[in-house]
Amino acid sequence: MNKLKALRLEKGYTQIKMQMLTGIDQSDYSKIESGKRYYTFEQCRKIALALDTSMDYLADLTDEKKPYPRKPQQ
């Protein structure tokens, strides 16, 4: 199981929930999760925010799930 799917299931989210949180169509999200499609920078950013992790974790550049400190939302 890949990190993206594992993290989604850990949060208790369905692919439909991810669609609602990210705006990424469920069929596209399913392809991203199964490795049949790559995500764009912006899609990766939205997924990282929805799953409360870092883009580096999703890109398999780190094993640390915890996101970096974020700037306050304005």
C-alpha positions in Angstrom: 0.0 0.0 0.0 1.4 3.4 -0.9 1.8 6.3 1.5 -1.0 8.3 0.1 -3.6 5.5 0.5 -2.3 4.5 3.9 -2.5 8.1 5.2 -6.0 8.6 3.8 -7.2 5.4 5.5 -5.4 6.3 8.7 -7.5 9.5 8.7 -10.7 7.5 8.0 -11.3 9.4 4.7 -12.9 7.9 1.6 -11.8 9.0 -1.9 -15.1 10.9 -2.1 -14.1 12.8 1.1 -10.8 13.6 -0.5 -12.6 15.0 -3.5 -14.6 17.3 -1.2 -11.5 18.4 0.7 -9.2 18.9 -2.4 -11.5 19.6 -5.3 -9.7 16.7 -7.2 -12.2 14.5 -9.0 -12.6 11.1 -7.4 -11.6 9.2 -10.5 -8.5 11.3 -10.9 -7.7 10.9 -7.2 -8.1 7.1 -7.6 -5.6 7.1 -10.5 -3.2 9.2 -8.4 -3.5 6.9 -5.5 -2.9 3.8 -7.7 0.1 5.3 -9.5 -1.7 5.5 -12.8 -1.4 9.3 -12.9 0.9 11.8 -11.3 -0.4 14.8 -9.4 0.5 18.4 -10.2 2.3 20.6 -7.7 -1.1 22.2 -6.7 -2.8 18.9 -6.3 0.0 17.7 -4.1 -0.3 20.8 -2.0 -4.1 20.3 -1.6 -3.6 16.7 -0.7 -0.9 17.5 1.9 -3.1 20.1 3.5 -6.2 17.8 3.5 -4.2 14.9 5.1 -2.2 17.2 7.4 1.2 16.1 6.1 4.0 17.6 4.1 4.5 17.4 0.3 7.9 15.9 1.0 6.2 13.0 2.8 3.9 12.4 -0.2 6.9 12.6 -2.6 8.7 10.0 -0.4 11.5 12.4 0.4 11.0 11.9 4.2 9.5 9.4 6.5 8.2 12.2 8.8 4.4 12.5 8.5 4.2 15.7 10.6 3.9 18.8 8.4 6.2 21.7 8.6 5.1 24.8 10.6 2.7 26.7 8.4 2.1 30.4 7.9 -1.2 31.6 9.4 -4.1 31.6 6.9 -5.2 35.1 6.0 
